[in-house]
Amino acid sequence: MLIVSNLVIAAAGVLVVVVGRGTATGRIGRNEFAGIRTKRSMADDESWTIVHRGAQPWMVAGGAVMVLTGVISAAVPGEAASAITMGGGVVITIVCTLLGVRSGHRSLANRTL
């Protein structure tokens, strides 16, 4: 069962990278399901793209951390060690996500300069 959860974490990381790239390049437009959905990013299509372009490096980093977390947790023997690895990966992913939102909104604020 632990292997399945590790694979799900790794697959979720791949999904974060795909969504991060897709929203930044315009392949995934404004929607109610994927991406950074704040009041400012959802204001219009241009804002959506600007926010996601600014956030893209952080979203890709967060997704990569999730993939590595899943793979490393699968390789680490013992449930306790795997749980510690998973917890650290989750914390790093959340930090990357928050930094991405902040970076994206800064990009949006700087567009009028």
Secondary structure as UniProt FT lines:
FT   HELIX           2..25
FT   TURN            39..42
FT   HELIX           45..75
FT   HELIX           79..110
FT   TURN            111..112
//
